[in-house]
Amino acid sequence: MRKSIRGGDLITLADVSRDAIVEVLDVAESFVEVNQRSIKKVPTLKGRVVASLFYEESTRTRLSFETAAKRLSADVLSLAVASSSVKKGESLRDTISTITALGIDAVVMRHMASGAPWQVSRVVPSIRVINAGDGQHQHPTQGLLDAFTIRQVLAERAGSRGSETGSELFHGLRILIVGDIRHSRVARSDIAAYLALGAVVTVCAPPTLLPADVSSWGVELSTDFEAALAQADVVGLLRLQVERGSGAFVPSLREFTSLYGLTAERERLLQPHALVMHPGPMNRGVEIDSSVADGSHAVIERQVSNGVPVRMAVLYLTVAGGEGDMS
């Protein structure tokens, strides 16, 4: 387990320690203040070049990373894969070699193949590799921003700063993750972060949408969605990923919603303090009703806004090694 991601890559949360996760959350908290200023910019990565390389479409993650890099004063090299040499058959290795020759310091990449960021880190160990989602493997910054959002809300309720309580707010916290666990890199990263911080994690899904090795993940398994909802402090909903074949694992969307959707009726089962989360994009009316997504339990918009400070923290720690002017 790494004690810090300073000066290193961020490819998975599976090998990142509790202390390293808390460090990212603490640094992200300092960048929240930067994002509230009229001039949202610090010179931390001035002169550094961050390449954005997305082989899969993305709105939230890509914009969040590019905004984070620019607010740290980095130069951003954004590669449009759809119009690049990749479409002409150029290999990932050759693409990386090309952009590395341009003098980049870090690459933020999303790829449809699990393990692609790790392969890049082996080919070019001189640059920092930050995984923005690879296949069904990991999405580490989503796991970090989800943990940050939970800590932020709980700290506000407790009248303290998140950094004053460390990860203590997570001890014994009951977090329920529902939906397409099998195909979800978000679920894997969330679970790694939550367990490291001391939470109790329960997963609930149709048997066909559970990974074969889920029993080794250190989570509890529930077959009673409504009972699990009533006990949860946090409910994390996952999108049915039709593009990865999840539609073939359920009889119909209507049946999935009837059994595992967070409807307005099921929202009444939640404890008053419970939080509802979703990494987006949401299938409204499938895994979550619009009234729930826009309701008092939901912190989904806060997850989106927290993406920038958390990714600023990751870039600061990996690229600058935790050195430089954060103010």
C-alpha positions as CSV (number, residue, x, y, z in Angstrom):
1,M,0.0,0.0,0.0
2,R,1.3,3.4,-1.0
3,K,1.4,6.0,1.7
4,S,1.1,8.8,-0.8
5,I,0.6,9.3,-4.5
6,R,3.1,12.2,-4.5
7,G,5.2,12.1,-7.7
8,G,3.6,8.9,-8.8
9,D,0.8,7.6,-11.1
10,L,-2.8,7.1,-10.1
11,I,-4.1,4.0,-11.9
12,T,-6.1,2.2,-9.2
13,L,-7.2,2.8,-5.6
14,A,-6.7,-0.9,-4.8
15,D,-3.0,-0.1,-3.9
16,V,-3.6,3.3,-2.2
17,S,-3.6,3.4,1.6
18,R,-6.0,5.0,3.9
19,D,-3.5,7.8,4.7
20,A,-2.9,8.4,1.0
21,I,-6.6,8.8,0.4
22,V,-7.0,11.1,3.3
23,E,-4.1,13.2,2.0
24,V,-5.9,13.7,-1.3
25,L,-9.1,14.6,0.4
26,D,-7.3,17.1,2.7
27,V,-5.6,18.8,-0.3
28,A,-8.9,18.8,-2.3
29,E,-10.4,20.7,0.6
30,S,-7.9,23.5,0.2
31,F,-8.7,23.7,-3.5
32,V,-12.4,24.1,-2.8
33,E,-11.6,27.6,-1.6
34,V,-9.7,28.4,-4.8
35,N,-12.7,27.4,-6.8
36,Q,-14.8,29.9,-4.8
37,R,-12.6,32.9,-5.7
38,S,-13.5,35.4,-8.4
39,I,-10.1,34.4,-10.1
40,K,-10.0,30.7,-9.9
41,K,-6.4,30.1,-10.6
42,V,-3.1,29.3,-8.8
43,P,0.4,28.9,-10.3
44,T,1.1,25.4,-9.0
45,L,1.6,23.7,-12.3
46,K,2.8,26.7,-14.3
47,G,5.1,25.5,-17.1
48,R,3.8,21.9,-16.9
49,V,2.0,20.2,-19.7
50,V,-1.0,17.8,-19.1
51,A,-2.3,15.8,-22.0
52,S,-6.0,14.7,-22.1
53,L,-6.4,11.5,-23.9
54,F,-9.9,10.1,-24.0
55,Y,-10.6,7.0,-26.2
56,E,-14.2,6.9,-24.8
57,E,-16.7,9.8,-24.8
58,S,-16.9,11.7,-21.6
59,T,-18.4,15.0,-20.5
60,R,-18.0,15.3,-16.8
61,T,-14.7,13.7,-16.3
62,R,-12.9,15.2,-19.3
63,L,-14.2,18.8,-18.6
64,S,-13.4,18.3,-14.9
65,F,-9.8,17.3,-15.5
66,E,-9.1,19.9,-18.1
67,T,-10.6,22.6,-15.9
68,A,-8.6,21.4,-12.9
69,A,-5.3,21.5,-15.0
70,K,-6.1,25.0,-16.2
71,R,-6.9,26.3,-12.8
72,L,-3.5,25.0,-11.7
73,S,-2.0,27.0,-14.6
74,A,-0.9,24.0,-16.6
75,D,-0.9,23.9,-20.3
76,V,-3.5,21.4,-21.6
77,L,-3.0,19.3,-24.7
78,S,-6.3,17.8,-25.6
79,L,-6.3,15.0,-28.1
80,A,-9.5,14.5,-30.1
81,V,-9.3,10.7,-30.7
82,A,-12.2,10.8,-33.2
83,S,-10.2,13.0,-35.6
84,S,-6.7,11.7,-34.7
85,S,-4.4,9.1,-36.2
86,V,-5.9,6.6,-33.9
87,K,-8.8,6.3,-36.4
88,K,-6.2,5.5,-39.0
89,G,-4.9,2.5,-37.0
90,E,-2.2,4.1,-34.9
91,S,-1.5,2.0,-31.8
92,L,-1.8,3.3,-28.2
93,R,2.0,3.0,-27.8
94,D,2.7,5.1,-30.9
95,T,0.1,7.7,-29.8
96,I,1.8,8.0,-26.4
97,S,5.2,8.2,-28.0
98,T,4.1,11.0,-30.2
99,I,2.6,13.2,-27.4
100,T,5.5,12.3,-25.1
101,A,7.8,13.8,-27.7
102,L,5.9,17.1,-27.2
103,G,7.3,17.3,-23.7
104,I,4.2,16.4,-21.6
105,D,4.5,15.9,-17.8
106,A,1.3,13.9,-17.3
107,V,-1.4,12.1,-19.3
108,V,-5.0,11.8,-18.2
109,M,-6.4,8.9,-20.1
110,R,-9.7,7.0,-20.5
111,H,-9.6,3.8,-22.4
112,M,-12.1,1.0,-23.2
113,A,-9.5,-1.6,-22.4
114,S,-8.9,-2.5,-18.7
115,G,-5.2,-2.1,-17.9
116,A,-4.4,0.4,-20.7
117,P,-3.1,3.1,-18.3
118,W,-0.9,0.6,-16.6
119,Q,0.6,-0.3,-19.9
120,V,1.3,3.3,-20.7
121,S,3.0,3.8,-17.3
122,R,5.3,0.9,-18.2
123,V,6.2,2.3,-21.7
124,V,6.9,5.8,-20.5
125,P,7.7,5.8,-16.8
126,S,9.0,9.4,-17.1
127,I,5.5,10.9,-17.2
128,R,2.7,10.6,-14.7
129,V,-0.3,8.6,-15.7
130,I,-3.7,9.4,-14.3
131,N,-6.5,6.9,-15.0
132,A,-9.8,8.6,-15.9
133,G,-11.5,5.2,-16.4
134,D,-10.3,2.0,-18.0
135,G,-12.7,-0.7,-19.2
136,Q,-14.4,-2.4,-16.2
137,H,-11.3,-1.9,-14.0
138,Q,-11.1,1.4,-12.1
139,H,-12.1,5.0,-12.1
140,P,-10.0,6.2,-9.1
141,T,-10.8,9.9,-9.2
142,Q,-14.5,9.2,-9.1
143,G,-13.9,7.1,-6.0
144,L,-12.0,9.9,-4.4
145,L,-14.6,12.6,-5.3
146,D,-17.4,10.4,-4.0
147,A,-15.5,9.9,-0.7
148,F,-14.8,13.6,-0.6
149,T,-18.4,14.5,-1.1
150,I,-19.6,12.2,1.7
151,R,-16.9,13.5,4.1
152,Q,-17.7,17.1,3.2
153,V,-21.5,16.7,3.9
154,L,-20.9,14.8,7.1
155,A,-18.3,17.3,8.4
156,E,-20.8,20.2,7.7
157,R,-23.4,18.4,9.7
158,A,-21.0,17.8,12.5
159,G,-19.9,21.5,12.4
160,S,-16.3,20.6,11.6
161,R,-13.8,20.6,8.7
162,G,-13.2,17.4,7.0
163,S,-9.4,17.7,7.6
164,E,-10.1,18.0,11.4
165,T,-11.8,14.7,11.5
166,G,-9.7,12.8,9.0
167,S,-11.5,9.6,7.9
168,E,-13.2,9.2,11.3
169,L,-16.6,10.1,9.9
170,F,-16.5,6.9,7.8
171,H,-16.0,4.5,10.7
172,G,-19.1,2.3,10.8
173,L,-20.8,4.3,8.1
174,R,-23.2,2.0,6.1
175,I,-22.9,2.6,2.4
176,L,-25.1,0.7,-0.1
177,I,-24.1,0.4,-3.7
178,V,-26.9,-0.6,-6.1
179,G,-27.1,-1.6,-9.7
180,D,-24.8,-2.8,-12.4
181,I,-21.8,-3.9,-10.2
182,R,-20.5,-6.3,-12.8
183,H,-19.6,-3.7,-15.5
184,S,-18.9,-0.7,-13.1
185,R,-15.4,0.7,-12.7
186,V,-16.9,3.3,-10.4
187,A,-18.2,0.6,-8.0
188,R,-14.7,-0.9,-7.8
189,S,-13.1,2.4,-7.0
190,D,-15.8,3.5,-4.6
191,I,-15.6,0.3,-2.7
192,A,-11.8,0.5,-2.4
193,A,-12.0,4.0,-1.1
194,Y,-14.9,3.4,1.3
195,L,-13.4,0.2,2.8
196,A,-10.0,1.9,3.3
197,L,-11.7,4.7,5.2
198,G,-13.5,2.3,7.5
199,A,-17.0,2.2,6.1
200,V,-19.2,-0.9,5.9
201,V,-20.2,-1.5,2.3
202,T,-23.2,-3.5,1.0
203,V,-23.8,-4.2,-2.6
204,C,-27.2,-5.1,-4.0
205,A,-28.0,-6.1,-7.6
206,P,-29.6,-8.7,-9.7
207,P,-27.5,-11.9,-9.5
208,T,-26.7,-11.5,-13.2
209,L,-25.1,-8.1,-12.6
210,L,-22.8,-9.2,-9.8
211,P,-19.2,-10.1,-10.6
212,A,-18.2,-13.7,-10.0
213,D,-15.6,-12.7,-7.5
214,V,-17.7,-10.3,-5.5
215,S,-17.4,-12.5,-2.4
216,S,-13.7,-11.6,-2.2
217,W,-14.2,-7.8,-2.3
218,G,-14.8,-7.4,1.5
219,V,-18.4,-6.2,1.1
220,E,-21.7,-7.5,2.4
221,L,-24.2,-8.8,-0.1
222,S,-27.9,-8.0,0.2
223,T,-30.7,-9.6,-1.7
224,D,-33.4,-7.4,-0.1
225,F,-33.1,-3.9,-1.6
226,E,-35.7,-2.3,0.5
227,A,-34.3,-3.6,3.8
228,A,-30.8,-2.5,2.8
229,L,-32.2,1.0,1.9
230,A,-33.7,1.4,5.3
231,Q,-30.3,0.7,7.0
232,A,-28.1,2.8,4.7
233,D,-26.4,6.1,5.6
234,V,-25.4,6.5,1.9
235,V,-26.9,5.0,-1.2
236,G,-24.8,5.0,-4.3
237,L,-26.7,4.2,-7.5
238,L,-25.1,2.9,-10.7
239,R,-26.2,3.3,-14.3
240,L,-27.2,0.3,-16.3
241,Q,-24.3,0.3,-18.8
242,V,-26.0,-0.8,-22.0
243,E,-22.9,0.0,-24.0
244,R,-21.0,-2.7,-22.0
245,G,-23.8,-5.2,-22.5
246,S,-25.7,-4.8,-19.2
247,G,-29.0,-4.7,-21.0
248,A,-28.5,-8.4,-21.9
249,F,-28.2,-9.3,-18.2
250,V,-31.7,-8.1,-17.2
251,P,-35.1,-9.2,-18.7
252,S,-36.2,-5.6,-19.2
253,L,-35.5,-2.1,-17.9
254,R,-39.0,-2.0,-16.5
255,E,-38.3,-5.1,-14.4
256,F,-35.0,-3.7,-13.2
257,T,-36.7,-0.5,-12.1
258,S,-39.5,-2.4,-10.3
259,L,-36.9,-4.4,-8.3
260,Y,-33.9,-2.2,-7.9
261,G,-34.9,1.4,-8.9
262,L,-34.9,4.1,-6.3
263,T,-38.4,5.2,-6.9
264,A,-40.3,8.0,-5.0
265,E,-42.0,5.2,-3.0
266,R,-38.7,3.6,-2.0
267,E,-37.2,7.0,-1.1
268,R,-39.6,7.0,1.9
269,L,-37.7,4.1,3.3
270,L,-34.5,6.1,3.7
271,Q,-33.4,7.4,7.0
272,P,-33.8,11.2,7.3
273,H,-30.0,11.8,7.2
274,A,-29.3,9.4,4.3
275,L,-27.4,10.6,1.2
276,V,-28.2,9.6,-2.4
277,M,-25.4,9.6,-4.9
278,H,-24.9,8.9,-8.6
279,P,-21.7,9.2,-10.7
280,G,-23.7,10.2,-13.8
281,P,-24.9,10.2,-16.4
282,M,-28.2,9.2,-14.9
283,N,-30.9,7.1,-16.6
284,R,-33.8,9.0,-15.0
285,G,-36.8,6.7,-14.6
286,V,-34.6,3.6,-14.6
287,E,-32.2,3.4,-11.6
288,I,-33.5,6.6,-10.1
289,D,-36.7,8.7,-10.3
290,S,-36.3,12.3,-11.3
291,S,-38.0,13.4,-8.0
292,V,-35.4,11.5,-6.0
293,A,-32.5,12.8,-8.1
294,D,-33.7,16.4,-7.5
295,G,-34.8,15.7,-3.9
296,S,-33.5,16.6,-0.5
297,H,-31.4,13.4,0.0
298,A,-29.5,13.8,-3.3
299,V,-26.0,15.2,-3.4
300,I,-25.5,14.5,-7.1
301,E,-24.8,18.1,-8.1
302,R,-22.3,18.4,-5.3
303,Q,-20.5,15.3,-6.7
304,V,-20.1,17.1,-10.0
305,S,-18.8,20.4,-8.5
306,N,-16.4,18.5,-6.3
307,G,-14.8,16.9,-9.4
308,V,-12.6,19.9,-10.1
309,P,-11.0,20.4,-6.6
310,V,-10.4,16.6,-6.2
311,R,-8.8,16.4,-9.6
312,M,-6.8,19.5,-8.8
313,A,-5.5,17.7,-5.7
314,V,-4.6,14.6,-7.8
315,L,-2.7,16.6,-10.4
316,Y,-1.0,18.6,-7.7
317,L,0.2,15.5,-5.8
318,T,1.1,13.4,-8.8
319,V,2.6,16.0,-11.2
320,A,4.1,18.5,-8.7
321,G,4.8,15.9,-6.1
322,G,3.0,17.9,-3.5
323,E,5.5,20.8,-3.9
324,G,4.6,24.3,-5.2
325,D,2.3,27.2,-4.4
326,M,-1.2,26.0,-3.6
327,S,-2.5,29.5,-2.9
